[in-house]
Amino acid sequence: MSILAEPPTAQAPLSNFADVDGNSFSIADDRINVLVVTSKANIDKAREVGDRTPDFCLANPKYRMVTVVEFESKHSMPIRAVIKSVIRRRLDSEAQRLQKRYQELKITRDARRDVFAVVDFDHAIATQLGLKPDAALFRVFVFGKGGQLIKQWSDVPSSDELGAALK
């Protein structure tokens, strides 16, 4: 089980990082960010967190969910590129699922623009969050505007728990 050594701080070095699409962003921006840090083994739990995200967050620029997938650092650059490509395809699939939810809510925005994933090959992000690399790694963080930690879980939070933390 992953152990949080120290709680993340507002000045965490997580302030700038890039996702697999090349988008650069900050946890310390003017949004509420849900950061899901997971190993490959628990990737489906990240989907559950997304499914439990309240409707008021969807397509709302005040909120963002980012999934950070932990991989071993021993992968070569060509293999890393392949892994990122596979993750982009998975994001495309997740966006299609999310688009159906958008349609039910009459949201006209392209859902793919709201799906983000970061690959953490060297455990840099997990380490910055005080997490130890682990094959069963799974952690959910909610950061408020400016990057302050609001809430964290070591398992998938209920819809009510997540909604309360995001309000």
MDAnalysis code that builds the backbone (N, CA, C; Angstrom):
import MDAnalysis as mda
import numpy as np

u = mda.Universe.empty(501, n_residues=167, atom_resindex=np.repeat(np.arange(167), 3), trajectory=True)
u.add_TopologyAttr("name", ["N", "CA", "C"] * 167)
u.add_TopologyAttr("resid", np.arange(1, 168))
u.add_TopologyAttr("resname", ["MET", "SER", "ILE", "LEU", "ALA", "GLU", "PRO", "PRO", "THR", "ALA", "GLN", "ALA", "PRO", "LEU", "SER", "ASN", "PHE", "ALA", "ASP", "VAL", "ASP", "GLY", "ASN", "SER", "PHE", "SER", "ILE", "ALA", "ASP", "ASP", "ARG", "ILE", "ASN", "VAL", "LEU", "VAL", "VAL", "THR", "SER", "LYS", "ALA", "ASN", "ILE", "ASP", "LYS", "ALA", "ARG", "GLU", "VAL", "GLY", "ASP", "ARG", "THR", "PRO", "ASP", "PHE", "CYS", "LEU", "ALA", "ASN", "PRO", "LYS", "TYR", "ARG", "MET", "VAL", "THR", "VAL", "VAL", "GLU", "PHE", "GLU", "SER", "LYS", "HIS", "SER", "MET", "PRO", "ILE", "ARG", "ALA", "VAL", "ILE", "LYS", "SER", "VAL", "ILE", "ARG", "ARG", "ARG", "LEU", "ASP", "SER", "GLU", "ALA", "GLN", "ARG", "LEU", "GLN", "LYS", "ARG", "TYR", "GLN", "GLU", "LEU", "LYS", "ILE", "THR", "ARG", "ASP", "ALA", "ARG", "ARG", "ASP", "VAL", "PHE", "ALA", "VAL", "VAL", "ASP", "PHE", "ASP", "HIS", "ALA", "ILE", "ALA", "THR", "GLN", "LEU", "GLY", "LEU", "LYS", "PRO", "ASP", "ALA", "ALA", "LEU", "PHE", "ARG", "VAL", "PHE", "VAL", "PHE", "GLY", "LYS", "GLY", "GLY", "GLN", "LEU", "ILE", "LYS", "GLN", "TRP", "SER", "ASP", "VAL", "PRO", "SER", "SER", "ASP", "GLU", "LEU", "GLY", "ALA", "ALA", "LEU", "LYS"])
u.atoms.positions = np.array([
    [0.847, -1.178, 0.000],
    [0.000, 0.000, 0.000],
    [0.884, 1.229, 0.000],
    [0.524, 2.227, -0.765],
    [1.276, 3.473, -0.827],
    [1.094, 4.257, 0.462],
    [2.170, 4.888, 0.873],
    [2.126, 5.676, 2.096],
    [2.474, 7.101, 1.748],
    [1.660, 8.032, 2.219],
    [1.938, 9.432, 2.010],
    [2.908, 9.867, 3.082],
    [4.126, 10.206, 2.687],
    [5.151, 10.587, 3.645],
    [4.817, 11.924, 4.292],
    [4.557, 12.928, 3.488],
    [4.171, 14.240, 3.974],
    [3.089, 14.769, 3.066],
    [2.135, 15.533, 3.612],
    [1.118, 16.076, 2.729],
    [1.726, 17.046, 1.729],
    [1.201, 17.077, 0.504],
    [1.712, 18.017, -0.474],
    [1.458, 19.448, -0.009],
    [2.263, 20.350, -0.480],
    [2.119, 21.744, -0.098],
    [1.768, 22.588, -1.305],
    [1.292, 23.796, -1.065],
    [0.903, 24.701, -2.148],
    [2.099, 25.021, -3.037],
    [3.286, 25.024, -2.479],
    [4.458, 25.337, -3.285],
    [5.116, 24.081, -3.831],
    [4.361, 23.006, -3.915],
    [4.894, 21.759, -4.461],
    [5.434, 21.988, -5.863],
    [6.511, 21.295, -6.238],
    [7.079, 21.436, -7.568],
    [6.132, 20.971, -8.675],
    [4.933, 20.571, -8.315],
    [3.939, 20.165, -9.297],
    [3.365, 21.356, -10.051],
    [3.891, 22.532, -9.809],
    [3.273, 23.715, -10.378],
    [3.225, 23.685, -11.901],
    [4.138, 23.012, -12.559],
    [4.099, 22.930, -14.017],
    [4.489, 21.535, -14.483],
    [3.602, 20.916, -15.261],
    [3.938, 19.654, -15.892],
    [3.084, 19.484, -17.127],
    [3.464, 18.556, -17.983],
    [2.787, 18.390, -19.269],
    [2.099, 17.037, -19.348],
    [0.964, 17.028, -20.031],
    [0.252, 15.774, -20.222],
    [0.710, 15.105, -21.527],
    [0.117, 13.959, -21.855],
    [0.546, 13.204, -23.029],
    [0.213, 13.903, -24.342],
    [-0.663, 14.900, -24.298],
    [-0.998, 15.677, -25.485],
    [-0.100, 16.898, -25.638],
    [0.811, 17.098, -24.681],
    [1.713, 18.250, -24.738],
    [1.174, 19.496, -24.074],
    [-0.002, 19.398, -23.432],
    [-0.554, 20.537, -22.710],
    [0.215, 20.734, -21.413],
    [0.607, 21.952, -21.161],
    [1.304, 22.274, -19.917],
    [0.315, 22.956, -18.984],
    [0.334, 22.571, -17.715],
    [-0.566, 23.198, -16.764],
    [0.010, 23.149, -15.368],
    [-0.704, 23.780, -14.459],
    [-0.240, 23.929, -13.092],
    [-1.344, 23.545, -12.122],
    [-0.972, 22.905, -11.059],
    [-1.911, 22.608, -9.986],
    [-2.193, 23.885, -9.197],
    [-1.296, 24.838, -9.286],
    [-1.437, 26.088, -8.527],
    [-2.117, 27.181, -9.349],
    [-2.870, 26.802, -10.396],
    [-3.561, 27.818, -11.181],
    [-4.877, 28.185, -10.501],
    [-5.713, 28.881, -11.190],
    [-6.954, 29.382, -10.606],
    [-8.110, 28.407, -10.817],
    [-7.834, 27.110, -10.640],
    [-8.848, 26.066, -10.785],
    [-8.811, 25.150, -9.578],
    [-9.855, 24.371, -9.458],
    [-9.859, 23.272, -8.503],
    [-9.457, 22.047, -9.317],
    [-8.400, 21.376, -8.884],
    [-7.843, 20.245, -9.616],
    [-8.014, 18.949, -8.838],
    [-8.509, 17.941, -9.528],
    [-8.532, 16.580, -8.996],
    [-7.358, 15.878, -9.655],
    [-6.437, 15.407, -8.851],
    [-5.257, 14.709, -9.346],
    [-5.350, 13.260, -8.883],
    [-5.440, 12.344, -9.833],
    [-5.496, 10.916, -9.531],
    [-4.146, 10.331, -9.896],
    [-3.435, 9.797, -8.919],
    [-2.125, 9.182, -9.143],
    [-2.322, 7.676, -9.024],
    [-1.969, 6.966, -10.105],
    [-2.259, 5.542, -10.119],
    [-1.176, 4.742, -10.836],
    [-1.039, 3.509, -10.436],
    [-0.203, 2.570, -11.183],
    [-1.040, 2.018, -12.330],
    [-0.407, 1.323, -13.256],
    [-1.133, 0.693, -14.362],
    [-2.201, -0.254, -13.827],
    [-1.900, -0.941, -12.742],
    [-2.809, -1.943, -12.196],
    [-4.129, -1.344, -11.724],
    [-4.132, -0.067, -11.372],
    [-5.337, 0.557, -10.821],
    [-5.951, 1.603, -11.742],
    [-5.624, 1.557, -13.013],
    [-6.097, 2.576, -13.952],
    [-7.619, 2.641, -14.014],
    [-8.299, 1.516, -13.833],
    [-9.769, 1.530, -13.884],
    [-10.376, 2.311, -12.716],
    [-9.641, 2.409, -11.624],
    [-10.128, 3.223, -10.507],
    [-10.162, 4.703, -10.889],
    [-9.233, 5.125, -11.736],
    [-9.238, 6.516, -12.205],
    [-10.524, 6.784, -12.994],
    [-10.937, 5.819, -13.791],
    [-12.199, 5.951, -14.529],
    [-13.360, 6.108, -13.556],
    [-13.344, 5.347, -12.468],
    [-14.408, 5.454, -11.471],
    [-14.464, 6.863, -10.872],
    [-13.303, 7.428, -10.604],
    [-13.276, 8.794, -10.071],
    [-13.913, 9.744, -11.082],
    [-13.547, 9.598, -12.349],
    [-14.145, 10.428, -13.385],
    [-15.650, 10.248, -13.471],
    [-16.110, 9.017, -13.365],
    [-17.544, 8.743, -13.415],
    [-18.284, 9.350, -12.230],
    [-17.586, 9.530, -11.122],
    [-18.208, 10.089, -9.913],
    [-18.069, 11.604, -9.813],
    [-17.420, 12.193, -10.803],
    [-17.276, 13.644, -10.811],
    [-18.653, 14.276, -10.977],
    [-18.988, 15.240, -10.124],
    [-20.313, 15.863, -10.201],
    [-20.537, 16.600, -11.524],
    [-21.787, 16.645, -11.937],
    [-22.145, 17.303, -13.190],
    [-21.704, 18.758, -13.233],
    [-21.718, 19.451, -12.099],
    [-21.371, 20.871, -12.117],
    [-19.908, 21.115, -12.491],
    [-19.088, 20.087, -12.451],
    [-17.676, 20.214, -12.825],
    [-17.446, 20.018, -14.328],
    [-18.345, 19.337, -14.990],
    [-18.145, 18.963, -16.391],
    [-18.144, 20.183, -17.299],
    [-17.113, 20.277, -18.139],
    [-16.935, 21.373, -19.097],
    [-16.867, 22.727, -18.401],
    [-16.601, 22.724, -17.122],
    [-16.512, 23.954, -16.338],
    [-15.033, 24.309, -16.190],
    [-14.610, 25.461, -16.691],
    [-13.186, 25.812, -16.644],
    [-12.634, 26.018, -15.230],
    [-13.497, 26.004, -14.236],
    [-13.034, 26.160, -12.855],
    [-12.526, 24.837, -12.274],
    [-12.771, 23.729, -13.009],
    [-12.412, 22.400, -12.523],
    [-11.621, 21.637, -13.581],
    [-10.725, 20.764, -13.103],
    [-9.964, 19.905, -14.017],
    [-9.580, 18.630, -13.268],
    [-9.665, 17.500, -13.970],
    [-9.190, 16.228, -13.440],
    [-8.025, 15.773, -14.299],
    [-6.942, 15.389, -13.637],
    [-5.749, 14.901, -14.319],
    [-5.396, 13.542, -13.724],
    [-5.188, 12.566, -14.591],
    [-4.745, 11.251, -14.151],
    [-3.248, 11.145, -14.392],
    [-2.514, 10.792, -13.356],
    [-1.072, 10.583, -13.449],
    [-0.844, 9.076, -13.354],
    [-0.297, 8.502, -14.426],
    [-0.057, 7.063, -14.465],
    [1.426, 6.811, -14.229],
    [1.713, 6.030, -13.213],
    [3.089, 5.697, -12.848],
    [3.591, 4.516, -13.668],
    [4.787, 4.681, -14.233],
    [5.459, 3.608, -14.967],
    [6.884, 3.474, -14.453],
    [7.458, 2.319, -14.692],
    [8.854, 2.096, -14.306],
    [9.768, 3.003, -15.115],
    [10.850, 3.413, -14.516],
    [11.777, 4.328, -15.189],
    [12.683, 3.623, -16.190],
    [12.705, 2.312, -16.203],
    [13.648, 1.601, -17.062],
    [13.248, 1.577, -18.540],
    [12.102, 2.146, -18.899],
    [11.679, 2.156, -20.302],
    [12.533, 3.101, -21.133],
    [12.913, 2.644, -22.324],
    [13.696, 3.476, -23.246],
    [12.792, 4.548, -23.855],
    [13.400, 5.543, -24.473],
    [12.632, 6.634, -25.082],
    [11.647, 6.131, -26.141],
    [12.042, 5.207, -27.034],
    [11.050, 4.726, -28.010],
    [9.865, 4.028, -27.330],
    [10.126, 3.263, -26.291],
    [9.044, 2.580, -25.573],
    [8.165, 3.606, -24.864],
    [8.761, 4.641, -24.305],
    [7.983, 5.706, -23.653],
    [7.048, 6.362, -24.657],
    [7.520, 6.589, -25.876],
    [6.681, 7.197, -26.914],
    [5.492, 6.292, -27.250],
    [5.739, 4.998, -27.304],
    [4.660, 4.038, -27.581],
    [3.649, 4.056, -26.434],
    [4.121, 4.064, -25.205],
    [3.230, 4.095, -24.043],
    [2.364, 5.350, -24.075],
    [2.957, 6.491, -24.380],
    [2.183, 7.741, -24.462],
    [1.133, 7.656, -25.562],
    [1.487, 7.030, -26.677],
    [0.536, 6.868, -27.771],
    [-0.644, 6.000, -27.344],
    [-0.362, 4.922, -26.645],
    [-1.421, 4.039, -26.150],
    [-2.317, 4.804, -25.172],
    [-1.724, 5.600, -24.317],
    [-2.514, 6.372, -23.358],
    [-3.373, 7.407, -24.082],
    [-2.849, 8.032, -25.126],
    [-3.657, 8.983, -25.903],
    [-4.874, 8.281, -26.517],
    [-4.684, 7.071, -27.013],
    [-5.822, 6.314, -27.564],
    [-6.835, 5.988, -26.468],
    [-6.337, 5.654, -25.293],
    [-7.255, 5.382, -24.179],
    [-8.011, 6.652, -23.803],
    [-7.329, 7.801, -23.829],
    [-8.005, 9.071, -23.557],
    [-9.088, 9.344, -24.594],
    [-8.815, 9.021, -25.850],
    [-9.823, 9.188, -26.901],
    [-11.072, 8.367, -26.565],
    [-10.847, 7.144, -26.110],
    [-11.951, 6.267, -25.735],
    [-12.707, 6.820, -24.525],
    [-11.970, 7.285, -23.532],
    [-12.607, 7.866, -22.342],
    [-13.404, 9.118, -22.719],
    [-12.876, 9.892, -23.654],
    [-13.577, 11.096, -24.094],
    [-14.894, 10.739, -24.783],
    [-14.919, 9.638, -25.514],
    [-16.164, 9.202, -26.146],
    [-17.206, 8.855, -25.095],
    [-16.770, 8.199, -24.032],
    [-17.687, 7.882, -22.924],
    [-18.197, 9.173, -22.282],
    [-17.279, 10.099, -22.048],
    [-17.640, 11.370, -21.424],
    [-18.558, 12.183, -22.340],
    [-18.346, 12.097, -23.653],
    [-19.172, 12.847, -24.603],
    [-20.638, 12.441, -24.473],
    [-20.900, 11.178, -24.216],
    [-22.278, 10.711, -24.013],
    [-22.898, 11.400, -22.804],
    [-22.124, 11.537, -21.748],
    [-22.606, 12.240, -20.549],
    [-22.848, 13.716, -20.870],
    [-21.935, 14.301, -21.649],
    [-22.114, 15.692, -22.072],
    [-23.429, 15.838, -22.848],
    [-23.686, 14.915, -23.765],
    [-24.902, 14.993, -24.573],
    [-26.150, 14.906, -23.701],
    [-26.126, 14.026, -22.691],
    [-27.265, 13.915, -21.777],
    [-27.508, 15.225, -21.031],
    [-26.424, 15.941, -20.747],
    [-26.518, 17.211, -20.019],
    [-26.617, 18.412, -20.960],
    [-26.680, 18.127, -22.263],
    [-26.774, 19.168, -23.295],
    [-25.567, 20.107, -23.288],
    [-24.391, 19.522, -23.039],
    [-23.119, 20.254, -23.115],
    [-22.577, 20.039, -24.519],
    [-22.300, 21.122, -25.233],
    [-21.884, 21.013, -26.633],
    [-20.376, 20.956, -26.809],
    [-19.622, 21.068, -25.778],
    [-18.160, 21.079, -25.844],
    [-17.610, 19.697, -26.213],
    [-16.469, 19.663, -26.920],
    [-15.771, 18.415, -27.239],
    [-15.130, 17.870, -25.961],
    [-15.587, 16.720, -25.507],
    [-15.122, 16.138, -24.244],
    [-13.626, 15.813, -24.261],
    [-13.057, 15.560, -25.413],
    [-11.621, 15.217, -25.471],
    [-10.759, 16.359, -24.951],
    [-11.254, 17.592, -25.051],
    [-10.512, 18.750, -24.546],
    [-10.489, 18.794, -23.020],
    [-11.279, 17.937, -22.376],
    [-11.389, 17.935, -20.921],
    [-10.850, 16.666, -20.272],
    [-10.092, 15.878, -21.025],
    [-9.544, 14.617, -20.515],
    [-8.018, 14.718, -20.560],
    [-7.374, 14.578, -19.379],
    [-5.933, 14.792, -19.276],
    [-5.257, 13.610, -18.579],
    [-4.091, 13.230, -19.093],
    [-3.286, 12.182, -18.453],
    [-1.812, 12.543, -18.578],
    [-1.095, 12.248, -17.522],
    [0.345, 12.473, -17.452],
    [0.995, 11.131, -17.176],
    [2.087, 10.845, -17.863],
    [2.836, 9.622, -17.591],
    [4.029, 9.999, -16.722],
    [4.146, 9.348, -15.591],
    [5.233, 9.614, -14.641],
    [6.200, 8.432, -14.684],
    [7.151, 8.484, -15.635],
    [8.076, 7.371, -15.816],
    [9.091, 7.254, -14.689],
    [9.486, 8.355, -14.139],
    [10.559, 8.337, -13.148],
    [10.069, 8.602, -11.727],
    [8.772, 8.495, -11.527],
    [8.154, 8.700, -10.211],
    [8.373, 10.109, -9.671],
    [8.669, 11.050, -10.549],
    [8.940, 12.417, -10.110],
    [7.701, 13.052, -9.480],
    [6.543, 12.882, -10.102],
    [5.323, 13.483, -9.567],
    [4.924, 12.799, -8.274],
    [4.935, 11.474, -8.280],
    [4.584, 10.744, -7.062],
    [5.508, 11.129, -5.915],
    [6.782, 11.240, -6.188],
    [7.754, 11.611, -5.159],
    [7.470, 13.014, -4.627],
    [7.145, 13.947, -5.529],
    [6.832, 15.305, -5.107],
    [5.603, 15.345, -4.209],
    [4.721, 14.377, -4.387],
    [3.524, 14.290, -3.556],
    [3.761, 13.467, -2.289],
    [4.974, 12.983, -2.114],
    [5.296, 12.200, -0.934],
    [4.869, 10.752, -1.028],
    [4.593, 10.270, -2.237],
    [4.156, 8.887, -2.427],
    [5.333, 8.001, -2.788],
    [5.315, 6.791, -2.288],
    [6.338, 5.816, -2.631],
    [5.849, 4.986, -3.820],
    [6.710, 4.760, -4.807],
    [6.310, 3.917, -5.949],
    [5.871, 2.541, -5.458],
    [4.789, 2.067, -6.041],
    [4.208, 0.809, -5.604],
    [3.336, 0.287, -6.739],
    [3.356, -1.010, -6.975],
    [2.550, -1.603, -8.039],
    [1.053, -1.402, -7.786],
    [0.664, -1.163, -6.535],
    [-0.743, -0.962, -6.194],
    [-1.054, 0.509, -5.887],
    [-0.221, 1.414, -6.360],
    [-0.383, 2.841, -6.084],
    [-1.726, 3.362, -6.577],
    [-2.430, 4.038, -5.698],
    [-3.646, 4.751, -6.070],
    [-3.909, 5.809, -5.013],
    [-4.041, 7.032, -5.473],
    [-4.317, 8.140, -4.548],
    [-5.095, 9.208, -5.311],
    [-6.059, 9.818, -4.653],
    [-6.837, 10.911, -5.226],
    [-6.600, 12.139, -4.369],
    [-6.238, 13.248, -5.012],
    [-6.024, 14.528, -4.346],
    [-6.980, 15.551, -4.942],
    [-7.510, 16.419, -4.105],
    [-8.240, 17.583, -4.583],
    [-7.456, 18.795, -4.108],
    [-7.018, 19.615, -5.079],
    [-6.285, 20.835, -4.793],
    [-7.175, 22.025, -5.119],
    [-7.218, 22.981, -4.216],
    [-8.000, 24.185, -4.443],
    [-7.263, 25.180, -5.302],
    [-7.946, 26.278, -5.582],
    [-7.327, 27.358, -6.350],
    [-6.055, 27.780, -5.633],
    [-4.977, 27.889, -6.353],
    [-3.701, 28.247, -5.754],
    [-2.886, 27.042, -5.322],
    [-3.447, 25.836, -5.398],
    [-2.675, 24.631, -5.128],
    [-2.752, 24.068, -3.729],
    [-3.580, 24.640, -2.857],
    [-3.658, 24.085, -1.505],
    [-4.435, 22.767, -1.518],
    [-3.952, 21.828, -0.730],
    [-4.587, 20.520, -0.631],
    [-5.898, 20.656, 0.139],
    [-6.988, 20.195, -0.473],
    [-8.301, 20.235, 0.167],
    [-8.626, 18.880, 0.789],
    [-8.400, 17.816, 0.019],
    [-8.781, 16.477, 0.467],
    [-7.958, 15.449, -0.281],
    [-7.789, 14.267, 0.329],
    [-7.127, 13.158, -0.354],
    [-7.703, 11.833, 0.118],
    [-7.647, 10.856, -0.773],
    [-8.132, 9.508, -0.478],
    [-7.136, 8.497, -1.009],
    [-7.098, 7.331, -0.389],
    [-6.250, 6.245, -0.883],
    [-7.069, 5.218, -1.657],
    [-8.369, 5.486, -1.811],
    [-9.236, 4.650, -2.625],
    [-10.224, 5.571, -3.334],
    [-11.064, 5.022, -4.171],
    [-12.015, 5.829, -4.923],
    [-13.025, 6.428, -3.945],
    [-13.129, 7.761, -3.919],
    [-14.116, 8.377, -3.026],
    [-15.529, 8.167, -3.571],
    [-16.498, 8.216, -2.682],
    [-17.886, 8.134, -3.134],
    [-18.233, 9.421, -3.888],
    [-19.316, 9.390, -4.623],
    [-19.769, 10.587, -5.338],
    [-20.025, 11.721, -4.371],
    [-20.616, 11.416, -3.225],
    [-20.899, 12.452, -2.213],
    [-19.620, 13.040, -1.642],
    [-18.646, 12.188, -1.328],
    [-17.368, 12.682, -0.790],
    [-16.658, 13.579, -1.795],
    [-16.594, 13.136, -3.038],
    [-15.933, 13.913, -4.067],
    [-16.661, 15.234, -4.308],
    [-17.988, 15.159, -4.396],
    [-18.778, 16.372, -4.586],
    [-18.593, 17.382, -3.474],
    [-18.559, 16.906, -2.233],
    [-18.361, 17.810, -1.089],
    [-16.999, 18.481, -1.144],
    [-15.965, 17.743, -1.528],
    [-14.623, 18.318, -1.597],
    [-14.511, 19.335, -2.733],
    [-15.287, 19.163, -3.784],
    [-15.199, 20.041, -4.944],
    [-16.055, 21.301, -4.826],
    [-16.933, 21.355, -3.849],
    [-17.792, 22.549, -3.692],
    [-17.058, 23.680, -3.034],
])
